[in-house]
Amino acid sequence: MPPEFKLPAAPMAERRAHSYTHHGITIEDPYHWLKDADYPQVDDPAILDYLKAENAYFESVMQPRRRLVQTLFEEIKAREKTDDSGVPWLEDGWYYQWRFEHGSQYRIWQRWPADRADARLGPDNNAQTLLDEPELARNQEYFRLGALAVSNGGDLLAYSADTNGSERYTLNIKDLDGGELLPERIENTIGSPVWAADDSALLYVAVDENWRPYQVRRHVLGQSADSDTVVYEEKDPGFFVSVSRSASRRYLLIHTADNVTSEAYFVSLAETGAKPRLMAPRRERHEYGVDHQNDRFIIRSNNRHKNFRLLAAPEDNPSEDAWEPLLEGSGEIYIRGFDVFADFIAVVERINGVNGIRLIRDDGSHVHIPLPETACSVGLGDNAEYETQTLRLHYSSMITPSTVFDYHLDSGGLEVRKAREIPSGYDKERYVTERLMAPARDGAEIPVSVVRRGDTAINGDSPLYLYGYGAYGYAIAPSFSAARLSLLDRGFIYAIAHIRGGDDLGYHWYEDGKLGKRVNTFNDFVDVARHLIAEGYGAEGRIAIAGGSAGGKLMGAVVNQAPGLWGAVAAHVPFVDVLSTMLDESLPLTPAEWPEWGNPIEDPGAFELIRSYSPYDQLKPGRYPPMLVTAGLNDPRVTYWEPAKYVAKLRTLKAGSSPLLLKTNMGAGHGGKSGRYDSLYEVAEEYAFMLWSLGLAE
């Protein structure tokens, strides 16, 4: 029998008649009113009162657990260095570094000249502060730094910040010599700006009223932002625009894309007023990305193989018919990305679900960087210098804390620049990790990454925490988490289900979990759980599961499919109202999402398929596991009313006494609270909820 919980009375949202009809089918949606008609402004008193009532209920239920939350928070916090700092990186004759002062929530960014003999090792007393985040965040409920771009001459800094979680960043320009801000402020930007070659202008991306990145603009220093000119404008609301500077520093690269199709342009940074030149015109399902090296462009493209190829094109003829292969795509090698340098190209590739780094030298030879462990997470780090023989890498595994390596091309050796310290202590030898393969109901084999303490038994008695995502071709890496130790040390086994919808095993793995094959994602997660139960890693009703955003949709779908499997659920900013969101073209992401989920406006089949799994639409009377649902009032990605509507509806349908909590961050967005300790406290809240729900704590 499910456990019984003694809880205070929960808020019940008002039901208001509302319906919509598509393809001859009428959907009743009595909680539609929770979407503020003036969104993104949310000021309807009834909506705010309901969200506040749910927050008060969350606090009342969690109040008896606050001692446990605090205990977990102190444990997790004790694993963080209070005065941590990053490894310095070299750029244009300066070393740059971020650091946290003792106990600070936010970073300070600094630099110092590289001409000192030991400058590589760290700053001296004359280091210059570029940006003081703690000062900027003072008196702000929320603060997130967006961009940090130093001018070519080194005397100006362009930076942007978001102070409410809406991801509409304000761009400022700071004089680094005098410390003053230039008078111009540019609102509603996103991404990192790029300086013109002579620092006379700044190229940046603007978002429209629907938060869609749609224009590249050119701002001339000393002029009003109102006079900024448009360099490129995207007319398709489903395509989002971004900019970057080529590795060679010669070009502004403009990239516009939806989830399956892309297009790239380039403009000389010496002539930023010129018209952008097109690389290859967009055609459906062709994805490509571009950078520039010496006298050629380097392109990653899926024009011949879904796992992508790496190609080169002459600078004077970069059209697609001139692309020549450097590294062919294959069923075994999935090319994930690349960085270019004067003498080599660093390629991030994935083989059998495991990332690696390949170097292609200017003589055409290939080298694979040796890594300490087979099952690991590795990526390219801060590599700002174009002419270099050193490559910065970020590395970790399920049991190895994050490590910064410098790979030296001349010797072929890895130098540890920083291994994450766990101040409260960590003994890697006490923990074990393994890679399992779980059979799915259709015969596919689903990879599962598992970590536990070595003395935790595999006999079905241990609680299991299972995490998943499964969308957008985003793979969940088998990486280290210091917070996770609080579960492992309490006897949990922790597992990541590398389900279809991510690209863990290649692009086909992504395709097999999207559009008409979307249900594979949900089935895979349930089948992984059942396999882990069969193998002694968990037991029915003793599994805590978690996911966020599209992973929150996963949580809703698997709860509907197999409610009895789960003992506790954390659905963070969950995309649970899939049908009505995909029908609403006014929402920021909807047109861009149709290639991922289908277009239910035009396609009756997509309408029926989405309705068949949309967690909100498929809620039915019955018993549900304990659930913690979170939201951000200013979230532009998963709007606050999705989790609010979901909880409101579920309250009327669930039987039994299991807790159902909704916590809305009223001053934040998609990522939760912004300070490093505030975000850790929210992790502690989730863990406390899990422990209590599973009967492992009062």
KOLLO-263496 format. One record per residue (C-alpha): x, y, z; residue number from 1. Coordinates in steps of 0.05 Angstrom, whole numbers, plus 5000, padded with zeros to 4 digits. Layout:
BEGIN
px py pz k
X Y Z NUM
...
This chain:
BEGIN
px py pz k
5000 5000 5000 1
5025 5071 4985 2
5046 5110 5048 3
4997 5158 5078 4
5017 5231 5089 5
4985 5281 5137 6
4983 5346 5100 7
4948 5414 5107 8
4892 5431 5059 9
4918 5448 4990 10
4895 5507 4947 11
4845 5491 4893 12
4846 5534 4831 13
4781 5560 4804 14
4753 5526 4742 15
4730 5573 4687 16
4697 5548 4624 17
4743 5551 4564 18
4750 5506 4503 19
4783 5505 4435 20
4771 5463 4373 21
4820 5437 4321 22
4810 5385 4267 23
4739 5373 4292 24
4762 5357 4363 25
4742 5402 4421 26
4787 5407 4482 27
4761 5432 4549 28
4813 5472 4587 29
4783 5502 4651 30
4851 5526 4676 31
4867 5566 4613 32
4855 5630 4654 33
4921 5619 4690 34
4955 5647 4627 35
4957 5722 4636 36
4929 5756 4574 37
4983 5810 4581 38
5041 5760 4582 39
5100 5771 4587 40
5072 5821 4637 41
5039 5781 4693 42
4997 5826 4737 43
4928 5792 4739 44
4912 5792 4814 45
4875 5726 4811 46
4934 5691 4778 47
4985 5721 4826 48
4941 5703 4886 49
4937 5631 4863 50
5012 5625 4853 51
5025 5656 4920 52
4975 5609 4953 53
5012 5550 4922 54
5079 5578 4947 55
5050 5586 5017 56
5026 5513 5014 57
5095 5491 4991 58
5125 5527 5051 59
5074 5497 5100 60
5088 5426 5076 61
5163 5435 5074 62
5168 5472 5141 63
5174 5407 5182 64
5229 5386 5132 65
5269 5451 5138 66
5319 5421 5186 67
5332 5365 5136 68
5337 5416 5079 69
5387 5456 5120 70
5428 5394 5135 71
5430 5375 5062 72
5446 5446 5042 73
5504 5450 5091 74
5531 5384 5065 75
5527 5407 4992 76
5553 5476 5008 77
5613 5446 5045 78
5634 5412 4981 79
5642 5480 4947 80
5704 5522 4955 81
5681 5587 4986 82
5736 5626 4950 83
5741 5586 4886 84
5772 5611 4821 85
5778 5588 4749 86
5841 5569 4711 87
5870 5631 4677 88
5865 5633 4602 89
5909 5673 4554 90
5880 5723 4505 91
5914 5781 4469 92
5972 5789 4518 93
5929 5783 4581 94
5910 5727 4628 95
5836 5727 4646 96
5804 5693 4705 97
5739 5690 4746 98
5738 5681 4821 99
5690 5677 4879 100
5708 5716 4941 101
5695 5680 5007 102
5621 5662 5011 103
5600 5703 4951 104
5542 5682 4907 105
5572 5714 4844 106
5638 5719 4807 107
5690 5774 4800 108
5724 5776 4732 109
5797 5800 4729 110
5858 5802 4685 111
5933 5816 4688 112
5988 5824 4636 113
6019 5761 4609 114
6090 5788 4606 115
6106 5769 4678 116
6150 5706 4682 117
6100 5668 4725 118
6037 5702 4699 119
6008 5635 4674 120
6002 5611 4746 121
5958 5667 4772 122
5950 5742 4787 123
5994 5787 4828 124
5970 5844 4871 125
5961 5889 4810 126
5906 5848 4776 127
5853 5891 4744 128
5779 5879 4760 129
5739 5877 4696 130
5670 5864 4726 131
5645 5857 4797 132
5582 5813 4793 133
5568 5817 4869 134
5564 5892 4863 135
5520 5889 4801 136
5475 5837 4835 137
5468 5878 4899 138
5394 5889 4916 139
5374 5845 4857 140
5330 5784 4870 141
5359 5754 4806 142
5423 5767 4767 143
5454 5729 4710 144
5513 5752 4668 145
5501 5741 4594 146
5561 5765 4554 147
5631 5787 4570 148
5670 5812 4508 149
5734 5853 4513 150
5750 5897 4453 151
5809 5881 4407 152
5848 5940 4436 153
5834 5914 4507 154
5807 5980 4534 155
5732 5968 4529 156
5686 5914 4557 157
5618 5897 4530 158
5576 5858 4580 159
5502 5841 4587 160
5459 5821 4646 161
5389 5795 4660 162
5358 5817 4726 163
5292 5780 4725 164
5301 5713 4690 165
5266 5733 4626 166
5331 5725 4586 167
5323 5794 4556 168
5393 5820 4569 169
5415 5893 4574 170
5481 5907 4540 171
5529 5957 4571 172
5598 5982 4550 173
5651 5997 4602 174
5715 6038 4595 175
5767 5993 4628 176
5818 6049 4636 177
5773 6095 4675 178
5721 6045 4700 179
5661 6086 4675 180
5603 6061 4635 181
5592 6092 4567 182
5524 6126 4563 183
5493 6078 4513 184
5452 6020 4540 185
5422 5970 4492 186
5360 5933 4515 187
5330 5866 4494 188
5393 5830 4470 189
5416 5759 4476 190
5481 5722 4464 191
5551 5751 4462 192
5567 5812 4419 193
5625 5817 4371 194
5672 5877 4364 195
5689 5905 4296 196
5763 5900 4278 197
5777 5973 4296 198
5731 5972 4358 199
5688 6027 4328 200
5625 5985 4328 201
5593 5927 4363 202
5551 5873 4329 203
5497 5841 4371 204
5431 5801 4368 205
5365 5833 4386 206
5302 5796 4409 207
5232 5816 4387 208
5170 5825 4430 209
5162 5749 4430 210
5234 5738 4455 211
5256 5711 4388 212
5328 5728 4367 213
5313 5757 4299 214
5361 5814 4282 215
5436 5826 4280 216
5448 5900 4293 217
5509 5945 4287 218
5520 5995 4343 219
5570 6051 4330 220
5603 6074 4394 221
5583 6142 4417 222
5516 6140 4381 223
5447 6126 4408 224
5423 6054 4405 225
5362 6081 4369 226
5406 6093 4308 227
5434 6022 4306 228
5430 5993 4236 229
5404 5923 4218 230
5458 5879 4189 231
5413 5817 4182 232
5340 5804 4197 233
5307 5735 4200 234
5237 5735 4172 235
5218 5664 4192 236
5193 5663 4265 237
5217 5591 4271 238
5290 5609 4259 239
5332 5640 4315 240
5394 5682 4300 241
5462 5681 4334 242
5530 5713 4321 243
5601 5695 4335 244
5671 5716 4316 245
5711 5669 4273 246
5771 5637 4306 247
5816 5674 4257 248
5782 5739 4281 249
5771 5761 4210 250
5697 5750 4203 251
5630 5760 4238 252
5593 5694 4231 253
5516 5697 4230 254
5479 5633 4243 255
5403 5624 4237 256
5368 5559 4250 257
5309 5520 4276 258
5318 5451 4306 259
5335 5415 4241 260
5353 5467 4188 261
5406 5521 4189 262
5438 5576 4147 263
5503 5616 4155 264
5529 5683 4132 265
5595 5719 4141 266
5617 5792 4142 267
5688 5819 4145 268
5700 5850 4214 269
5740 5903 4177 270
5678 5923 4138 271
5619 5911 4185 272
5573 5956 4144 273
5578 5909 4085 274
5523 5861 4064 275
5531 5791 4094 276
5551 5736 4046 277
5512 5671 4046 278
5549 5605 4053 279
5496 5554 4032 280
5422 5570 4025 281
5376 5536 4074 282
5342 5473 4054 283
5300 5430 4100 284
5338 5384 4146 285
5407 5409 4126 286
5445 5431 4188 287
5513 5462 4184 288
5560 5506 4224 289
5620 5547 4201 290
5686 5575 4225 291
5746 5606 4189 292
5818 5582 4188 293
5873 5618 4151 294
5850 5620 4078 295
5791 5572 4083 296
5725 5560 4119 297
5714 5497 4160 298
5644 5469 4159 299
5607 5415 4199 300
5549 5391 4157 301
5500 5333 4153 302
5490 5342 4078 303
5516 5271 4063 304
5511 5235 4130 305
5465 5245 4190 306
5525 5238 4237 307
5556 5298 4202 308
5620 5309 4163 309
5676 5359 4171 310
5693 5398 4108 311
5735 5455 4081 312
5719 5508 4029 313
5764 5562 3998 314
5755 5631 4026 315
5741 5659 3957 316
5690 5605 3940 317
5654 5580 4002 318
5592 5554 3966 319
5570 5483 3980 320
5594 5455 3914 321
5665 5473 3934 322
5663 5437 4001 323
5717 5383 4007 324
5716 5330 4062 325
5766 5331 4119 326
5731 5278 4161 327
5675 5235 4133 328
5614 5218 4173 329
5600 5145 4192 330
5554 5101 4232 331
5608 5094 4285 332
5634 5166 4291 333
5586 5222 4309 334
5618 5290 4298 335
5590 5335 4353 336
5629 5400 4343 337
5697 5431 4329 338
5743 5490 4344 339
5795 5515 4295 340
5865 5541 4307 341
5921 5565 4262 342
5954 5496 4257 343
5901 5446 4275 344
5827 5431 4284 345
5800 5401 4349 346
5739 5357 4336 347
5691 5333 4390 348
5666 5265 4369 349
5625 5210 4401 350
5638 5136 4391 351
5590 5085 4423 352
5561 5140 4466 353
5628 5164 4494 354
5658 5231 4477 355
5730 5239 4453 356
5774 5293 4422 357
5807 5284 4354 358
5860 5333 4328 359
5868 5343 4253 360
5936 5375 4241 361
5953 5421 4183 362
5992 5363 4150 363
5928 5323 4149 364
5947 5274 4204 365
5898 5255 4259 366
5912 5247 4333 367
5865 5224 4388 368
5876 5255 4457 369
5885 5200 4509 370
5836 5205 4567 371
5841 5175 4637 372
5774 5138 4635 373
5732 5107 4580 374
5663 5129 4606 375
5672 5204 4617 376
5650 5273 4598 377
5700 5315 4559 378
5694 5380 4521 379
5734 5439 4496 380
5749 5494 4546 381
5772 5566 4543 382
5815 5567 4480 383
5819 5640 4460 384
5887 5640 4426 385
5886 5624 4352 386
5960 5610 4347 387
5973 5559 4401 388
6002 5490 4413 389
5962 5480 4477 390
5889 5458 4480 391
5846 5469 4542 392
5798 5412 4560 393
5743 5403 4612 394
5737 5332 4638 395
5699 5292 4690 396
5665 5225 4701 397
5612 5198 4748 398
5665 5189 4801 399
5719 5239 4779 400
5709 5312 4799 401
5714 5363 4743 402
5785 5372 4719 403
5816 5424 4673 404
5871 5395 4628 405
5919 5429 4581 406
5938 5382 4524 407
6007 5399 4496 408
6010 5382 4422 409
6086 5380 4420 410
6093 5326 4474 411
6024 5294 4469 412
6016 5299 4544 413
5959 5322 4589 414
5975 5372 4643 415
5926 5379 4701 416
5913 5453 4711 417
5860 5445 4763 418
5824 5386 4794 419
5762 5406 4832 420
5772 5406 4907 421
5718 5379 4954 422
5734 5418 5018 423
5693 5371 5062 424
5730 5311 5034 425
5719 5261 4978 426
5749 5192 4968 427
5739 5169 4897 428
5756 5098 4916 429
5692 5093 4958 430
5649 5098 4896 431
5639 5055 4834 432
5608 5070 4767 433
5586 5025 4711 434
5552 5027 4643 435
5492 4982 4633 436
5448 4967 4573 437
5374 4961 4586 438
5328 4927 4535 439
5270 4970 4511 440
5203 4940 4492 441
5218 4948 4418 442
5285 4913 4422 443
5330 4975 4427 444
5386 4974 4479 445
5386 5036 4522 446
5452 5058 4555 447
5448 5072 4630 448
5503 5105 4671 449
5503 5084 4744 450
5541 5107 4804 451
5538 5084 4877 452
5580 5075 4938 453
5619 5011 4936 454
5584 4986 4999 455
5514 4998 4973 456
5482 4932 4959 457
5451 4913 4892 458
5395 4871 4921 459
5332 4912 4909 460
5334 4944 4978 461
5369 5009 4959 462
5331 5071 4938 463
5343 5090 4866 464
5347 5160 4835 465
5336 5159 4760 466
5348 5220 4716 467
5329 5232 4643 468
5318 5285 4590 469
5308 5257 4520 470
5297 5315 4472 471
5329 5362 4422 472
5387 5315 4410 473
5416 5335 4477 474
5456 5280 4511 475
5463 5277 4586 476
5537 5266 4599 477
5562 5217 4652 478
5593 5273 4693 479
5608 5287 4766 480
5561 5320 4815 481
5584 5340 4885 482
5512 5350 4907 483
5495 5279 4887 484
5542 5252 4942 485
5488 5269 4993 486
5444 5216 4961 487
5499 5165 4949 488
5522 5171 5022 489
5451 5157 5044 490
5450 5092 5006 491
5420 5115 4939 492
5440 5086 4873 493
5440 5141 4820 494
5427 5127 4747 495
5422 5167 4682 496
5378 5137 4628 497
5408 5156 4560 498
5341 5150 4526 499
5323 5164 4453 500
5309 5236 4437 501
5379 5253 4460 502
5437 5239 4413 503
5477 5196 4460 504
5489 5141 4408 505
5488 5186 4347 506
5439 5228 4307 507
5394 5168 4294 508
5384 5163 4370 509
5355 5233 4368 510
5311 5218 4308 511
5284 5156 4341 512
5255 5198 4398 513
5224 5257 4362 514
5162 5274 4321 515
5124 5209 4306 516
5173 5168 4348 517
5167 5213 4410 518
5135 5158 4453 519
5201 5118 4448 520
5229 5170 4497 521
5177 5155 4550 522
5177 5080 4539 523
5253 5078 4543 524
5253 5112 4611 525
5200 5065 4639 526
5236 5004 4610 527
5303 5027 4639 528
5269 5031 4708 529
5240 4962 4701 530
5307 4933 4679 531
5342 4965 4739 532
5289 4935 4784 533
5299 4866 4752 534
5375 4872 4762 535
5369 4892 4836 536
5385 4966 4830 537
5317 4988 4856 538
5246 4968 4873 539
5177 4988 4850 540
5153 5049 4889 541
5224 5063 4914 542
5249 5101 4854 543
5258 5177 4856 544
5257 5207 4786 545
5275 5277 4762 546
5278 5319 4699 547
5272 5391 4678 548
5241 5428 4619 549
5231 5375 4565 550
5255 5327 4619 551
5197 5353 4661 552
5150 5333 4605 553
5184 5264 4609 554
5167 5262 4682 555
5094 5277 4669 556
5089 5226 4613 557
5121 5169 4653 558
5079 5184 4714 559
5017 5177 4670 560
5044 5113 4639 561
5067 5077 4702 562
5048 5116 4766 563
5062 5057 4812 564
5135 5052 4793 565
5155 5118 4824 566
5163 5136 4897 567
5178 5210 4886 568
5180 5257 4826 569
5214 5324 4815 570
5190 5359 4752 571
5228 5424 4743 572
5198 5478 4698 573
5162 5420 4662 574
5138 5426 4590 575
5073 5390 4606 576
5020 5429 4568 577
5049 5408 4501 578
4986 5410 4459 579
4962 5480 4474 580
5033 5508 4472 581
5045 5478 4403 582
4979 5508 4380 583
4998 5578 4404 584
5040 5613 4351 585
5048 5675 4393 586
5092 5640 4444 587
5167 5651 4437 588
5189 5581 4420 589
5129 5550 4386 590
5146 5559 4312 591
5218 5537 4325 592
5192 5475 4361 593
5148 5447 4306 594
5207 5408 4274 595
5217 5375 4343 596
5145 5359 4363 597
5103 5368 4300 598
5055 5423 4279 599
4986 5407 4307 600
4956 5469 4274 601
4966 5442 4204 602
4974 5367 4215 603
4916 5327 4245 604
4963 5269 4257 605
5011 5312 4298 606
4951 5340 4337 607
4928 5270 4355 608
4998 5245 4372 609
5015 5304 4417 610
4947 5299 4451 611
4960 5225 4464 612
5021 5239 4506 613
5015 5311 4530 614
5019 5302 4606 615
4968 5356 4621 616
4917 5328 4571 617
4927 5256 4593 618
4916 5265 4668 619
4863 5217 4694 620
4833 5201 4762 621
4877 5154 4803 622
4935 5149 4851 623
4997 5189 4835 624
5066 5189 4869 625
5090 5248 4911 626
5108 5304 4863 627
5148 5369 4868 628
5135 5415 4810 629
5173 5481 4799 630
5162 5542 4755 631
5192 5610 4741 632
5145 5669 4733 633
5191 5702 4681 634
5209 5638 4644 635
5207 5650 4569 636
5221 5577 4552 637
5169 5539 4592 638
5118 5591 4612 639
5096 5591 4685 640
5024 5572 4670 641
5044 5503 4644 642
5065 5475 4712 643
5010 5517 4745 644
4955 5488 4702 645
4983 5418 4709 646
4983 5421 4785 647
4914 5453 4787 648
4884 5399 4745 649
4921 5342 4779 650
4895 5365 4847 651
4823 5350 4824 652
4842 5280 4798 653
4892 5249 4846 654
4868 5200 4899 655
4903 5187 4964 656
4945 5233 5008 657
5011 5237 4968 658
5040 5308 4968 659
5033 5351 4906 660
5073 5415 4911 661
5082 5474 4865 662
5138 5523 4877 663
5140 5584 4831 664
5201 5629 4833 665
5167 5697 4828 666
5231 5733 4808 667
5267 5682 4765 668
5262 5644 4700 669
5279 5577 4669 670
5342 5561 4709 671
5315 5575 4779 672
5350 5622 4827 673
5415 5652 4802 674
5463 5656 4861 675
5508 5595 4869 676
5485 5581 4940 677
5412 5597 4926 678
5412 5546 4870 679
5445 5494 4916 680
5391 5507 4968 681
5338 5489 4916 682
5376 5423 4903 683
5373 5410 4978 684
5298 5422 4977 685
5289 5371 4922 686
5331 5319 4958 687
5294 5331 5023 688
5228 5322 4987 689
5254 5256 4957 690
5278 5229 5023 691
5213 5247 5059 692
5170 5219 5003 693
5208 5152 5004 694
5200 5147 5079 695
5275 5157 5091 696
5266 5220 5133 697
5211 5253 5173 698
